[in-house]
């Protein structure tokens, strides 16, 4: 039992870190590589003027990485008999909540330079401001919630696909001893 608790704690801590780092990776890639590469090859997109479009492109990369991560988790957890959707859901929701904390703090800061720097944390979610306005607390919350929901759904769908393939004989269970 202690080994399972330690394994669950390590899984949660690793996913907290990966969730935040993958989102920050999306910001860096979106602001530098995508802006430079796509802005050069597709000047008609006017990425330098349209930050919402650049933001949605920057949001796609972390989502692809997170979907792949959680789909792989589902396959491994199912194959090794450690399927635990509650742990994954709680971990993902807490990761999104931790990632959302700076958006709450922005309301209490007076220096506009610090506020602008902190808003960059949520650049990948900026495209949501087209729907809900330019309030970073709202679009940050909606972006974090949307990301968490997509991660949980990808986990559940990947497990169903794995089980379907297992029933067809394409996979075998591999229990860890």
N, C-alpha and C positions, 0 to 999 in steps of 0.2 A: 504494500500500500504506500509506503514512504517513497518507493522508487517511482510510482505513478505520480505522486504529488510533486516530486522534484522534476520529473519529465514535463508535467503540465506547467509548472512554474517557468522552466527554461523555455518551453514553447511560447508561452505568453510574453516573456521578456524579449525573445528573439523577434516575435511578430510586432511588438511595440516599436522596436528599433527599425525593423524593415519597413513598416508602414510609414514612419516619419521620414526615413532616409529616401525611400522611393519617391515620396511626394516632393521632397527637396530636390532630388535628382531631376524630376520633371520640370521644376522651376528653372533650374540651371540650364537644362537642355533646351527648354522652351525659349528662354531669354537669349541664349547665345547661339546654339547650333541651328535650331529651327529658324530663328529670325535671320541668321546670316545665310544659311543655305537656301531656304525657301524664298527669302527676300531677294536673293541674287538671281535665282533661276526663274522665279515667277514674280516679276516686279508688278504685274497687274493686280496681284492680291493686296498690295499696299499694306503689308504687315506692320510697317512702322507707324502707320496711322490708325490701324484697326486692332487695338489691343484685345478686344473680345474674341476676335477670330484667332489671333495668336494664342490666346489663353485656352481656347477649346482644342487647338492642335496640341498644345503643351499638356493638356489634361489626358489626352488619348494615350500617350506613352506610359505614364505611371499606371493607368488603368490596365493596359495590356500586361504590364509586369505583375501587378497585383492579382489579376485574374489567373495568370499562369502560376503564380506562387500558391494561391489558395486551391486551384485545381490539382496541383501536385500534392499539396497537403491532403486533400480528400482521397486521392489514390493511395497514398502511403498509409494513411490512417485506416482505410478500409482493408488494404492488403495485409496489414500487420495486426488487425483486430483491435485497433485503438480508436475507432470512430467515436467522436465526441462533439456533436454539433453545438452543444451548449457551451463548451469551453471555447470553441472557435468563435461563436457569436459574441460571447462576453469579451473575449480578447479583442475582437475587431471593433466592437462598440467602445471599449475603453481606449483603444488606440486612436479612434476618431475623436473621442472626447479630449484626450491629451493633446492631440494636434490642434484642437479648436481653442484651447486655453488662451493663446495670445490674442485671439479676436476679441475676447472678453476684456482683456487688459487694455486694448487700444482705446476704449471709451474713457479710461482714467488718465491717459497721458496727454500732456498739454503741448509738447514740442512737436511741430508739424513734420520735422525731418525724421524723428523717431517713428511717428505714425506712418509716414510713407514707407519707411524701411520695413516696418512690421506688416504692412499691407502686402508687401512682396511675398510673404510667406504663403499667402492665399492666392497667388497669381494664377495657379492652375484652375481655381474655382471662379475667377473673375467673370467668365462668360455667363455665369448665372445672374450677374448683376443686370443683364439685359432684361430679365424677367422681374426681378425684385428690387431694383434700384441699387444705388451705389453705397449701401450700408454694408461694411465689411463683416459685421456680426451676423447679418442675415445670410449673405451669400457664402460666408465661411461655414456657417452651420449647415446650410443646405448642401454644400459641396462635400463636407465631411460625412453627412448622413447618406448622401447618394453613393459615395465611395464605399462606406461600410456595407450598405445594402448590396451593392454589386459584388463585393468580396464574399459575403455570406451566400448569396445566390449562386455564385460560381462554384463555391465549395459543395453545395448541395447538388447542383447539376452534374458536376464532375463525378460525384459519388454514384449518382444514378446511372451515368454512362458506364462507369467502371463495373457496377453490378450487372448491368445488362450484358456487357461483354463477357463477364465471368460466367453468366448463365449460358451464353452461347459457346463457352469453351475456349475463348481467346486468352483468358488469364486464369491463373490459379492463385489461391490464397497462399500467402507466405507468412506464416506466423513466426514471430520472433520468440526465441526460447531463452 
